[in-house]
């Protein structure tokens, strides 16, 4: 049984009201993105597939206390995605980051990065 860690709706930037048909739900193993009114769609990404999380705020988002979280993911259907116009973005980002790390450790998933020192390579001049 998965425990729900967080849920919220995408909000309209002006006044920060949840007048959108996009809902986000974070559980211990997965993140769900529900969109639509007449035709609804539910996307799901397993947390161990998320590779990077970043937070951004426009001026209007700061005025109304909203944030956008950008997630890089190796998920085939959802790919890279944004959690747009949510309240308490910093706290949500922290919950998401910790949950992703916990899932990656539990499933023994690691990401490999190629590090190149371009200063030693003559081909780059």
N, CA and C of each residue as an Amber inpcrd file, in Angstrom:
protein
   375
   0.8430000  -1.1910000   0.0000000   0.0000000   0.0000000   0.0000000
   0.8800000   1.2430000   0.0000000   0.6300000   2.0970000  -0.9540000
   1.4050000   3.3250000  -1.0530000   0.7720000   4.4130000  -0.1890000
   1.6110000   5.1510000   0.4760000   1.1630000   6.2570000   1.3180000
   1.2550000   7.5510000   0.5110000   0.2230000   8.3830000   0.5870000
   0.2500000   9.6700000  -0.1030000   1.0800000  10.6530000   0.7080000
   2.1020000  11.2280000   0.0670000   2.9920000  12.1750000   0.7290000
   2.5860000  13.6250000   0.4880000   1.9820000  13.8840000  -0.6870000
   1.6280000  15.2560000  -1.0490000   0.6420000  15.2220000  -2.2050000
  -0.2360000  16.2120000  -2.2660000  -1.1060000  16.3950000  -3.4290000
  -1.4830000  17.8680000  -3.5200000  -1.7050000  18.3270000  -4.7380000
  -2.0730000  19.7240000  -4.9650000  -2.6210000  19.8480000  -6.3770000
  -3.1950000  20.9950000  -6.6750000  -3.6910000  21.3120000  -8.0100000
  -2.8190000  22.3900000  -8.6190000  -2.7060000  22.3590000  -9.9460000
  -2.0700000  23.4660000 -10.6520000  -2.9510000  24.6860000 -10.4280000
  -2.3240000  25.8080000 -10.1410000  -3.0760000  27.0170000  -9.8270000
  -2.9190000  28.0530000 -10.9320000  -3.9130000  28.9040000 -11.0530000
  -3.8340000  30.0330000 -11.9640000  -2.8790000  31.0340000 -11.3310000
  -1.9630000  31.5950000 -12.1230000  -0.9410000  32.4810000 -11.5660000
  -1.5700000  33.6530000 -10.8330000  -2.5650000  34.2840000 -11.4270000
  -3.1850000  35.4290000 -10.7710000  -4.0370000  34.9470000  -9.6030000
  -3.7460000  35.4400000  -8.4440000  -4.4350000  35.1550000  -7.1880000
  -4.1110000  33.7740000  -6.6140000  -3.3690000  32.9440000  -7.3270000
  -2.9550000  31.6420000  -6.8070000  -4.1040000  30.6910000  -6.5140000
  -5.1970000  30.8100000  -7.2570000  -6.3620000  29.9620000  -7.0170000
  -6.2770000  28.6640000  -7.8250000  -6.7370000  27.5510000  -7.2590000
  -6.6830000  26.2680000  -7.9700000  -7.8440000  26.1080000  -8.9530000
  -7.8380000  26.8810000 -10.0360000  -8.9170000  26.8570000 -11.0200000
  -8.5260000  26.0710000 -12.2660000  -7.6740000  25.1000000 -12.1180000
  -7.1610000  24.3290000 -13.2390000  -7.6660000  22.8950000 -13.1420000
  -7.5270000  22.1630000 -14.2250000  -7.9280000  20.7640000 -14.2300000
  -6.7110000  19.8480000 -14.2370000  -5.6190000  20.3100000 -13.6240000
  -4.4130000  19.5000000 -13.4730000  -4.1860000  19.2580000 -11.9900000
  -4.0690000  17.9880000 -11.6290000  -3.8490000  17.6160000 -10.2290000
  -2.5910000  16.7640000 -10.1360000  -1.8340000  16.9990000  -9.0740000
  -0.6000000  16.2570000  -8.8270000  -0.7510000  15.4760000  -7.5260000
  -0.1990000  14.2430000  -7.5170000  -0.2420000  13.4160000  -6.3040000
   1.0590000  12.6290000  -6.2000000   1.7290000  12.7760000  -5.0660000
   2.9940000  12.0850000  -4.8130000   2.7650000  11.0160000  -3.7600000
   3.1400000   9.7760000  -4.0980000   3.0750000   8.6790000  -3.1350000
   4.5030000   8.2250000  -2.8470000   4.6460000   7.2020000  -2.0470000
   5.9820000   6.7320000  -1.6830000   6.7470000   6.1630000  -2.8690000
   6.0430000   5.6840000  -3.9130000   6.7080000   5.0660000  -5.0640000
   6.5180000   5.7990000  -6.3810000   5.4510000   6.5910000  -6.4930000
   5.1070000   7.1670000  -7.7920000   4.6010000   8.5980000  -7.6700000
   4.7000000   9.3140000  -8.7960000   4.1250000  10.6480000  -8.9290000
   3.0680000  10.5680000 -10.0220000   1.8600000  11.0240000  -9.7250000
   0.7560000  10.9930000 -10.6710000   0.4350000  12.4070000 -11.1210000
   0.1560000  12.5700000 -12.4250000  -0.2710000  13.8460000 -12.9900000
  -1.5940000  13.5880000 -13.6960000  -2.6690000  14.1420000 -13.1640000
  -4.0030000  13.9960000 -13.7510000  -4.3730000  15.3000000 -14.4390000
  -4.7650000  15.2150000 -15.7110000  -5.1260000  16.4070000 -16.4760000
  -6.4770000  16.1940000 -17.1580000  -7.1290000  17.3030000 -17.4660000
  -8.3410000  17.2570000 -18.2640000  -9.6200000  17.4170000 -17.4730000
 -10.6630000  17.8040000 -18.2000000 -11.9900000  17.9720000 -17.6130000
 -12.9600000  16.9750000 -18.2510000 -13.2260000  17.1210000 -19.5290000
 -14.1050000  16.1800000 -20.2180000 -13.3640000  14.8850000 -20.5480000
 -12.1880000  15.0280000 -21.1130000 -11.3260000  13.8770000 -21.3720000
 -10.1910000  13.9380000 -20.3740000 -10.1580000  12.9850000 -19.4850000
  -9.1380000  12.9900000 -18.4420000  -8.0210000  12.0170000 -18.7880000
  -6.8240000  12.3770000 -18.3420000  -5.6510000  11.5420000 -18.5690000
  -4.8440000  11.4830000 -17.2750000  -4.3760000  10.2990000 -16.9320000
  -3.5210000  10.1430000 -15.7570000  -2.1650000   9.6120000 -16.2090000
  -1.1230000  10.3970000 -15.9540000   0.2480000   9.9760000 -16.2170000
   0.8820000   9.6080000 -14.8930000   1.7810000   8.6610000 -14.9510000
   2.4480000   8.1770000 -13.7430000   3.9300000   8.0090000 -14.0500000
   4.7550000   8.4520000 -13.1220000   6.1930000   8.2070000 -13.2500000
   6.6670000   7.5790000 -11.9440000   7.4090000   6.5180000 -12.0640000
   7.9980000   5.8760000 -10.8850000   9.1450000   6.7500000 -10.4090000
   9.2390000   6.9550000  -9.1110000  10.1960000   7.9190000  -8.5620000
  11.6430000   7.5750000  -8.8940000  11.9890000   6.2990000  -8.9820000
  13.3760000   5.9540000  -9.2760000  13.7880000   6.3590000 -10.6890000
  12.8330000   6.6970000 -11.5490000  13.1470000   7.1460000 -12.9100000
  13.4480000   8.6460000 -12.9900000  13.1670000   9.3890000 -11.9380000
  13.4600000  10.8250000 -11.9200000  14.9440000  11.0010000 -11.6240000
  15.6320000  11.7470000 -12.5010000  17.0840000  11.9020000 -12.3640000
  17.4960000  13.2600000 -11.8170000  16.6630000  14.2860000 -11.9790000
  17.0290000  15.6170000 -11.4960000  15.7670000  16.4160000 -11.2050000
  15.8460000  17.2630000 -10.1910000  14.7150000  18.0930000  -9.7780000
  15.2210000  19.5130000  -9.5740000  14.5340000  20.5010000 -10.1650000
  14.9200000  21.8980000  -9.9540000  13.6640000  22.7460000  -9.7390000
  13.8450000  23.8780000  -9.0840000  12.7450000  24.7680000  -8.7210000
  12.9410000  26.1150000  -9.3990000  11.8760000  26.6770000  -9.9340000
  11.9590000  28.0240000 -10.5080000  10.7020000  28.8050000 -10.1340000
  10.8640000  30.1430000 -10.1350000   9.7510000  31.0380000  -9.8300000
   9.8620000  32.2770000 -10.7090000   8.7950000  32.6040000 -11.3920000
   8.7560000  33.8690000 -12.1140000   8.3770000  34.9590000 -11.1140000
   8.4390000  36.1950000 -11.5470000   8.0530000  37.3000000 -10.6690000
   6.6040000  37.1480000 -10.2050000   5.7040000  36.8330000 -11.1300000
   4.2900000  36.6840000 -10.7660000   4.0810000  35.5020000  -9.8180000
   4.8250000  34.4220000 -10.0310000   4.7180000  33.2840000  -9.1180000
   5.1650000  33.6800000  -7.7100000   6.2370000  34.4670000  -7.6240000
   6.7110000  34.9080000  -6.3040000   5.6820000  35.7850000  -5.6130000
   5.0260000  36.6630000  -6.3740000   4.0120000  37.5530000  -5.7990000
   2.8840000  36.7390000  -5.1590000   2.4760000  35.6410000  -5.8180000
   1.3550000  34.8450000  -5.3250000   1.7800000  33.5780000  -4.5770000
   3.0720000  33.4390000  -4.2720000   3.5580000  32.3150000  -3.4760000
   3.5310000  30.9780000  -4.1850000   3.7580000  30.9950000  -5.4960000
   3.7220000  29.7680000  -6.2930000   5.1100000  29.4150000  -6.8080000
   5.2790000  28.1860000  -7.2600000   6.5540000  27.7150000  -7.8030000
   6.2920000  26.6930000  -8.8950000   7.3170000  26.4540000  -9.7050000
   7.3000000  25.3830000 -10.6940000   8.4930000  24.4810000 -10.4310000
   8.2480000  23.1830000 -10.3720000   9.3140000  22.2020000 -10.1940000
   9.5150000  21.4960000 -11.5250000  10.7510000  21.5200000 -12.0310000
  11.0850000  20.8310000 -13.2830000  11.7470000  19.5060000 -12.9380000
  11.2590000  18.4290000 -13.5300000  11.7980000  17.0890000 -13.2780000
  12.3500000  16.5060000 -14.5710000  13.6030000  16.0900000 -14.5370000
  14.1750000  15.3110000 -15.6290000  13.9320000  13.8540000 -15.2950000
  13.4580000  13.1180000 -16.2790000  13.0470000  11.7450000 -16.0220000
  13.4480000  10.8520000 -17.1860000  13.6920000   9.5850000 -16.8940000
  13.9750000   8.6060000 -17.9440000  12.7090000   7.8420000 -18.3150000
  11.5610000   8.3070000 -17.8520000  10.2870000   7.6700000 -18.1750000
   9.9870000   7.8430000 -19.6580000   9.5370000   6.7800000 -20.3150000
   9.3100000   6.8130000 -21.7670000   8.1010000   7.6560000 -22.1560000
   7.0160000   7.5700000 -21.4270000   5.8090000   8.2890000 -21.8360000
   5.7840000   9.7340000 -21.3620000   6.2100000   9.9900000 -20.1470000
   6.1400000  11.3500000 -19.6020000   7.3980000  12.1510000 -19.8910000
   8.5580000  11.5090000 -19.9120000   9.8180000  12.2060000 -20.1830000
  10.0920000  13.2840000 -19.1530000  10.6660000  14.3990000 -19.5910000
  10.8910000  15.5470000 -18.7100000   9.5680000  16.2980000 -18.5680000
   9.2650000  16.7390000 -17.3580000   7.9690000  17.3740000 -17.1320000
   8.0830000  18.4270000 -16.0370000   7.0610000  19.2770000 -15.9570000
   6.9970000  20.3410000 -14.9570000   5.7860000  20.1420000 -14.0530000
   5.9750000  20.4370000 -12.7830000   4.8800000  20.5160000 -11.8180000
   4.6580000  22.0170000 -11.6390000   3.6100000  22.5290000 -12.2640000
   3.4570000  23.9650000 -12.4990000   2.5500000  24.6270000 -11.4600000
   2.9660000  25.8320000 -11.0320000   2.1490000  26.7150000 -10.1810000
   1.5840000  26.0120000  -8.9490000   2.4840000  25.5460000  -8.0840000
   2.0620000  24.8820000  -6.8560000   2.4610000  25.7150000  -5.6450000
   1.7490000  25.5410000  -4.5570000   2.0780000  26.1990000  -3.2880000
   3.2150000  25.4500000  -2.6100000   3.9840000  26.1370000  -1.7720000
   5.0600000  25.5410000  -0.9640000   6.0480000  24.7500000  -1.8150000
   6.5150000  25.3540000  -2.8980000   7.3990000  24.6760000  -3.8400000
   8.6760000  24.1320000  -3.2260000   9.2950000  24.8950000  -2.3250000
  10.5490000  24.4370000  -1.7100000  10.3310000  23.1770000  -0.8860000
   9.2610000  23.1440000  -0.1060000   8.9660000  21.9680000   0.7200000
   8.6270000  20.7630000  -0.1580000   7.8640000  20.9890000  -1.2210000
   7.4950000  19.9030000  -2.1290000   8.7280000  19.3570000  -2.8350000
   9.6130000  20.2530000  -3.2760000  10.8530000  19.8260000  -3.9320000
  11.6850000  18.9660000  -2.9880000  11.7590000  19.3560000  -1.7310000
  12.5280000  18.5890000  -0.7470000  11.9100000  17.2110000  -0.5120000
  10.5890000  17.1500000  -0.3750000   9.8970000  15.8670000  -0.2060000
  10.1420000  14.9820000  -1.4200000  10.0140000  15.5720000  -2.6140000
  10.2170000  14.8190000  -3.8500000  11.6510000  14.3180000  -3.9610000
  12.6280000  15.1750000  -3.6930000  14.0410000  14.7840000  -3.7820000
  14.3680000  13.6470000  -2.8220000  13.9000000  13.7550000  -1.5910000
  14.1660000  12.6960000  -0.6120000  13.4890000  11.3870000  -1.0060000
  12.2810000  11.4690000  -1.5290000  11.5620000  10.2670000  -1.9530000
  12.2400000   9.6090000  -3.1430000  12.7220000  10.4190000  -4.0780000
  13.4450000   9.8900000  -5.2400000  14.7060000   9.1690000  -4.7830000
  15.4730000   9.7920000  -3.9080000  16.7090000   9.1610000  -3.4170000
  16.4130000   7.8620000  -2.6790000  15.3800000   7.8630000  -1.8680000
  15.0100000   6.6600000  -1.1210000  14.6470000   5.5170000  -2.0780000
  13.8820000   5.8300000  -3.1210000  13.4910000   4.8160000  -4.1020000
  14.6860000   4.3240000  -4.9200000  15.5770000   5.2330000  -5.2970000
  16.7540000   4.8380000  -6.0830000  17.6650000   3.9290000  -5.2590000
  17.8150000   4.2110000  -3.9790000  18.6340000   3.3560000  -3.1060000
  17.9540000   2.0010000  -2.9140000  16.6470000   2.0060000  -2.6780000
  15.9150000   0.7560000  -2.4540000  15.9570000  -0.1530000  -3.6790000
  15.9390000   0.4360000  -4.8730000  15.9430000  -0.3470000  -6.1110000
  17.3370000  -0.5080000  -6.7120000  18.3390000   0.0440000  -6.0160000
  19.7360000  -0.0260000  -6.4520000  19.9170000   0.5340000  -7.8680000
  19.3240000   1.7000000  -8.0770000  19.4220000   2.3910000  -9.3600000
  20.4480000   3.4980000  -9.2270000  21.3430000   3.5960000 -10.2050000
  22.3260000   4.6820000 -10.1950000  22.3710000   5.3270000 -11.5700000
  22.8610000   6.5460000 -11.6080000  22.9940000   7.2850000 -12.8520000
  24.4680000   7.4690000 -13.1330000  24.8490000   7.1980000 -14.3530000
  26.2470000   7.3840000 -14.7370000  26.3880000   8.6900000 -15.4960000
  27.4350000   9.4130000 -15.1570000  27.7050000  10.6800000 -15.8230000
  29.0770000  10.6130000 -16.4540000  29.1960000  11.1390000 -17.6630000
  30.4870000  11.2170000 -18.3330000  31.0900000  12.5780000 -18.0530000
  32.2510000  12.5720000 -17.4390000  32.9330000  13.8170000 -17.1120000
  34.1110000  13.9730000 -18.0650000  34.1390000  15.0760000 -18.8050000
  35.2020000  15.3340000 -19.7680000  35.9070000  16.6210000 -19.3800000
  37.2180000  16.5700000 -19.3340000  38.0080000  17.7690000 -19.0720000
  38.4190000  18.3300000 -20.4260000  37.7170000  19.3510000 -20.9030000
  37.9730000  19.8920000 -22.2350000  39.2790000  20.6680000 -22.3040000
  39.8450000  21.0480000 -21.1870000  41.0910000  21.8140000 -21.2110000
  42.2770000  20.9540000 -21.6390000  42.1930000  19.6250000 -21.4850000
  43.2860000  18.7330000 -21.8630000  43.1890000  18.2470000 -23.3000000
  42.0980000  18.4910000 -23.9690000  41.8840000  17.9570000 -25.3060000
  42.1650000  19.0370000 -26.3500000  43.1190000  18.7660000 -27.2480000
  43.4960000  19.7380000 -28.2770000  42.4410000  19.8880000 -29.3620000
  41.5480000  18.9290000 -29.4970000  40.5300000  18.9890000 -30.5380000
  39.5060000  20.0970000 -30.2990000  39.4250000  20.6100000 -29.0890000
  38.4330000  21.6210000 -28.7500000  38.9010000  23.0410000 -29.0590000
  40.1460000  23.2180000 -29.4650000  40.6730000  24.5640000 -29.7400000
  40.2600000  25.0650000 -31.0820000
